[in-house]
Amino acid sequence: MRLVPMLLLFFAIISSASLHAKTVHYELNIENKSLNISGKGSVDFALTVNGGIPAPTLEFTEGDEAEIVVKNSLPNEEASIHWHGILLPPLEDGVPYLNTPPILPGQSRTFKFLIRQNGTYWYHSHTDLQEQKGVYGAIVIHPKKDEIKVDHDIVALISDWSDENPDQIIKNLKKDGDYYLYKKNNVRSYIGAIKAGKLSNLLSNEWQRMGGMDLSDIGYDAFLIDGKTNSQLLMAHPGQKVRLRIINAGSSSYFYVSLAGLPMQVISADGKDIQPIMTKELLMGMAETYDVIFTVPEHKNYELRATAQDVTGFASAWIGMGERVFSPDKPGPDLYSTMDHSAHASHAEHSGHASAPVADAHSSHEAHAGRR
């Protein structure tokens, strides 16, 4: 019966670690506000955390004990917060009706868990479409001993935004999956195919009952970095090293991410360190995070640009000072390309959407994930 003493020792070690951990306390308040996010007009469905979109960045050091009070100030609906990618007891995970009770209107819940990892993560609601309405934020967990020395360590939280209530968006898509083609100016036509010299492609797609190139179902009104379409992210001097923690918190958008067309060193993917590689562009899926190192080369202001994969818009954030250096524009998708599923499934076709180093970054991440 050696199992019982071993279990007792295990729980004693866990309890001892918890007793000596530093408690880091946060309070988050979810409420409904009228906001103008896109710059085109205010909406009445926006959900804020502590008064803003995105929610505050939560910072910890590995070994801390997190104590987070989440208050639901919504008068008529439940709320929730899921700590995406964080190792914690199931009851603290935050997914309502799966492993955590929902937070009822006017009530609060205190989440407590030991921080057992480091890296870049994020949190968001798992109730209805609250994430799409603004309930999302970044989590930064520093290692006990940071071996990567930088002058600045900042978060770039990328997201998409529609001035149309997400509840109505869902209804529209249920009626017609191509509902937002007009808004995105992505409607295909025989005249357009003739002008592009690709009438045969259009006819081939129609013969196979295939729609044309469609990289996103929704026509968004704005794309954001840290809640803004265009902002100064960091004032930095030449030679300074910047760690950028890039998070795709978009509802349904992949993003091309570049930094004035200059090389970035990718050092982490989804919170896990990887073999560093250099790239000029990342293609980020929803919920992905990447940490990159960028050294400011000159006394100029460099554009961090997140371009939606369907190239219907982008967000800009600036690093540095002085003359602005822009990221290169992305070409729009070919609306009349042939829709061959076998080609889309191939790795070669996928890597064609981004630079080769990006494909390496994804493959390294997948290999690392396989060892978890």
C-alpha positions in Angstrom: 0.0 0.0 0.0 2.8 2.4 -1.0 0.3 4.5 -3.1 -1.3 6.3 -0.1 2.0 7.7 1.3 3.1 8.8 -2.2 -0.2 10.6 -2.7 0.1 12.2 0.7 3.6 13.4 -0.2 2.4 14.7 -3.6 -0.4 16.8 -2.0 2.0 18.0 0.7 4.3 19.3 -2.0 1.5 21.0 -3.9 0.1 22.6 -0.7 3.6 23.8 0.3 4.1 25.4 -3.2 0.7 27.1 -2.9 1.5 28.4 0.6 4.7 30.0 -0.5 3.4 31.4 -3.8 2.9 35.1 -4.2 -0.8 35.9 -4.7 -1.5 38.2 -7.7 -5.0 39.7 -7.5 -7.1 41.1 -10.3 -10.7 42.2 -10.5 -12.6 42.1 -13.8 -16.0 43.7 -14.4 -18.1 42.8 -17.5 -20.7 45.3 -18.5 -22.6 46.7 -21.5 -21.5 50.1 -22.9 -22.2 52.2 -25.9 -18.9 52.6 -27.8 -17.5 53.7 -31.1 -14.9 51.2 -32.0 -14.7 51.5 -35.8 -14.9 55.3 -35.9 -18.0 55.1 -38.0 -20.6 55.3 -35.2 -21.5 54.0 -31.7 -23.0 50.6 -31.1 -25.1 49.6 -28.1 -24.1 46.0 -27.8 -20.4 46.3 -26.9 -19.3 44.4 -23.8 -16.4 45.9 -21.9 -14.1 44.5 -19.2 -13.2 47.2 -16.7 -14.6 49.8 -19.1 -12.7 49.0 -22.2 -12.1 46.8 -25.2 -9.9 44.8 -25.1 -9.9 43.6 -21.5 -6.8 44.5 -19.3 -3.6 42.5 -19.8 -3.1 40.1 -16.8 0.6 39.6 -15.9 2.1 36.9 -13.7 5.3 35.2 -12.9 5.6 31.5 -13.0 5.0 30.2 -9.5 2.4 32.9 -8.6 -1.0 32.1 -7.4 -3.7 33.8 -9.5 -6.7 35.2 -7.8 -9.1 36.8 -10.3 -12.5 38.1 -9.3 -14.9 38.2 -12.3 -18.1 40.3 -11.8 -21.0 40.0 -14.2 -22.7 43.4 -14.3 -24.9 42.4 -17.2 -28.5 42.7 -16.1 -30.1 39.9 -18.1 -27.4 37.4 -19.2 -24.9 35.0 -17.9 -21.2 35.5 -18.4 -18.0 33.5 -18.3 -14.2 33.8 -18.7 -12.0 31.0 -20.1 -8.3 31.1 -19.5 -7.1 30.0 -22.9 -4.1 27.6 -22.8 -3.6 27.9 -19.0 -2.8 24.7 -17.0 -5.3 24.7 -14.1 -7.9 22.6 -12.3 -11.0 21.8 -14.5 -13.3 23.7 -12.2 -11.3 26.9 -12.8 -11.2 26.6 -16.6 -14.2 28.8 -17.1 -16.1 27.0 -19.8 -19.7 27.2 -18.6 -21.9 24.1 -18.3 -18.8 21.9 -19.2 -16.6 22.3 -16.2 -17.4 25.6 -14.5 -20.8 27.1 -13.5 -21.7 30.3 -15.4 -21.6 33.6 -13.7 -25.2 34.7 -13.2 -26.3 38.3 -13.8 -25.2 40.6 -10.9 -23.0 37.9 -9.4 -19.2 37.3 -9.1 -16.9 34.4 -9.2 -13.3 34.2 -7.8 -10.9 32.0 -9.8 -7.9 30.7 -7.9 -5.1 28.6 -9.5 -1.3 28.2 -9.3 0.6 29.5 -12.3 2.6 26.5 -13.5 3.9 27.7 -16.9 5.2 30.8 -18.7 4.5 32.4 -22.1 1.9 34.4 -24.0 -1.8 33.4 -23.7 -5.2 35.1 -23.6 -8.6 34.9 -22.1 -12.1 35.3 -23.4 -15.8 34.7 -22.8 -17.2 31.3 -23.6 -20.9 32.5 -23.3 -22.9 33.0 -26.5 -21.2 35.7 -28.7 -19.7 37.7 -25.8 -16.2 37.3 -27.1 -17.2 38.8 -30.5 -18.7 41.8 -28.6 -15.5 42.6 -26.7 -14.8 40.2 -23.9 -11.2 39.2 -24.5 -7.7 40.1 -23.2 -4.1 39.1 -23.0 -2.2 37.0 -20.4 1.5 37.4 -20.0 3.4 34.9 -17.7 7.1 35.7 -17.1 9.5 32.8 -16.3 11.1 32.7 -12.9 14.4 33.4 -14.6 14.2 35.2 -18.0 17.2 34.4 -20.1 16.0 36.6 -23.0 17.0 40.2 -22.2 15.0 43.0 -24.0 14.5 46.7 -23.6 10.8 46.5 -24.1 8.2 43.7 -23.6 4.8 44.6 -25.1 1.6 42.9 -26.2 0.0 43.4 -29.7 -3.6 42.0 -29.4 -5.1 41.7 -32.9 -8.9 41.4 -33.4 -11.7 42.1 -35.8 -14.8 44.2 -35.2 -18.2 44.6 -36.8 -20.6 47.5 -36.1 -23.4 44.9 -36.7 -24.6 43.0 -33.7 -22.9 39.5 -33.8 -26.3 37.9 -33.0 -27.6 39.4 -36.3 -24.5 38.3 -38.2 -25.2 34.7 -37.2 -28.8 35.0 -38.5 -27.5 36.5 -41.8 -25.0 33.7 -42.3 -27.6 31.0 -41.6 -29.7 32.5 -44.4 -26.8 32.7 -46.9 -23.2 31.8 -46.4 -22.3 34.5 -49.1 -24.3 37.2 -47.3 -21.3 39.5 -46.8 -19.7 39.2 -50.3 -21.3 42.5 -51.4 -20.0 44.3 -48.3 -16.5 42.9 -49.0 -16.7 43.7 -52.7 -15.9 40.1 -53.5 -18.9 39.3 -55.7 -18.0 37.1 -58.7 -19.5 37.8 -62.1 -19.1 36.7 -65.8 -18.0 40.3 -66.7 -15.4 40.3 -63.9 -14.2 36.8 -65.0 -13.9 38.0 -68.6 -12.0 41.1 -67.5 -9.6 38.9 -65.5 -9.2 36.5 -68.4 -10.5 33.7 -66.3 -13.9 32.9 -67.6 -13.0 29.2 -68.0 -12.1 29.1 -64.2 -15.5 30.5 -63.3 -17.3 28.1 -65.5 -15.3 25.2 -64.1 -16.1 26.2 -60.6 -19.8 26.5 -61.4 -19.8 23.1 -63.1 -18.4 21.6 -59.9 -20.8 23.6 -57.8 -17.9 25.3 -56.2 -18.0 28.9 -55.0 -15.0 31.1 -55.8 -12.2 32.1 -53.5 -13.7 33.1 -50.1 -11.3 33.5 -47.2 -13.7 34.9 -44.6 -17.5 34.8 -44.2 -17.9 38.1 -42.5 -17.5 41.7 -43.7 -15.9 43.6 -40.8 -16.0 47.3 -40.2 -12.5 47.5 -38.5 -9.5 45.5 -37.6 -7.7 46.4 -34.4 -4.4 46.1 -32.5 -5.0 46.7 -28.8 -8.4 48.0 -29.6 -7.4 50.6 -32.1 -7.2 50.8 -35.9 -4.1 53.0 -35.9 -1.9 53.9 -32.8 1.6 54.4 -31.5 2.4 51.1 -29.8 5.9 52.0 -28.5 8.4 54.8 -28.6 11.7 53.2 -29.1 15.3 54.2 -30.0 17.7 52.6 -32.5 19.4 49.5 -31.2 16.7 48.8 -28.6 15.4 45.2 -28.6 11.7 44.7 -28.5 9.8 41.6 -27.5 6.4 41.6 -29.2 3.8 39.2 -27.9 1.4 38.9 -30.8 -2.1 37.4 -30.2 -4.8 36.8 -32.7 -8.0 37.3 -30.8 -10.0 37.7 -34.0 -13.5 36.2 -34.2 -13.0 34.6 -37.6 -10.0 36.3 -39.3 -6.6 35.0 -40.2 -4.1 37.8 -40.3 -0.9 38.4 -42.2 1.4 40.2 -39.7 4.5 42.1 -40.8 6.8 44.8 -39.3 7.6 47.3 -42.1 8.8 44.4 -44.2 11.8 43.8 -41.9 12.9 40.5 -40.5 11.5 39.4 -37.1 12.9 36.6 -35.0 10.2 34.2 -33.9 11.0 32.7 -30.5 7.7 31.3 -29.2 4.5 29.8 -30.5 1.3 29.4 -28.4 3.3 30.0 -25.2 6.0 27.4 -25.9 9.6 28.3 -26.8 10.7 27.2 -30.3 14.0 27.1 -32.2 14.3 30.8 -33.2 13.8 31.5 -36.9 13.7 34.6 -39.0 10.7 35.7 -41.1 9.3 38.8 -42.6 5.7 37.7 -42.3 3.4 35.6 -40.1 0.1 34.1 -41.1 -1.8 33.8 -37.8 -4.9 31.7 -37.3 -7.5 32.5 -34.7 -6.3 32.1 -31.0 -2.6 31.7 -32.1 0.1 33.6 -30.3 3.7 34.3 -31.4 6.5 36.0 -29.6 8.9 37.8 -31.8 12.1 39.8 -31.2 12.6 43.0 -33.2 15.6 45.3 -33.0 14.9 48.9 -34.0 17.4 49.6 -36.8 17.2 53.3 -37.3 15.6 56.5 -35.9 12.4 55.8 -37.6 8.8 54.7 -36.9 8.1 51.2 -38.1 4.6 49.9 -38.9 3.4 46.7 -37.3 0.6 45.8 -39.7 -2.1 43.1 -39.3 -3.8 42.5 -42.6 -7.0 40.4 -42.8 -6.3 37.3 -45.0 -9.1 38.4 -47.4 -7.3 41.8 -47.6 -10.5 43.8 -46.8 -8.6 45.9 -44.3 -5.8 46.1 -41.8 -4.7 47.6 -38.4 -1.5 49.5 -37.8 0.6 50.0 -34.7 3.9 51.9 -34.7 7.2 51.1 -33.0 10.0 53.7 -32.9 10.1 57.4 -33.6 10.5 59.8 -36.5 9.8 59.1 -40.2 7.3 56.4 -40.8 8.3 53.1 -42.5 5.2 51.3 -43.8 4.6 47.6 -44.2 4.1 46.4 -47.8 0.6 46.1 -49.1 -0.9 42.6 -49.6 -2.5 41.8 -53.0 -6.2 40.9 -52.9 -7.3 37.3 -53.3 -7.9 35.9 -56.8 -11.7 35.7 -56.9 -11.5 33.4 -60.0 -9.0 30.8 -59.0 -10.0 27.2 -59.5 -11.4 25.6 -56.4 -9.5 22.3 -56.2 -9.9 20.8 -52.7 -6.9 18.5 -53.2 -4.6 21.5 -53.9 -5.9 23.3 -50.8 -5.3 20.3 -48.6 -1.6 20.1 -49.7 1.1 21.6 -47.6 2.6 23.2 -50.7 -0.6 25.1 -51.4 -0.8 26.3 -47.8 2.8 27.5 -47.7 2.1 29.5 -50.8 0.0 31.9 -48.7 3.0 32.9 -46.7 6.8 33.0 -46.8 8.7 29.8 -46.3 10.0 30.6 -42.8 6.3 30.8 -41.6 5.7 27.3 -42.8 8.8 26.3 -40.8 7.4 28.1 -37.7 4.2 26.1 -38.0 5.9 22.8 -38.5 8.2 23.5 -35.5 5.2 24.3 -33.4 3.4 21.2 -34.4 6.4 19.1 -33.6 6.6 20.7 -30.2 2.9 20.3 -29.6 3.3 16.6 -30.3 5.6 16.3 -27.2 3.2 17.8 -24.8 
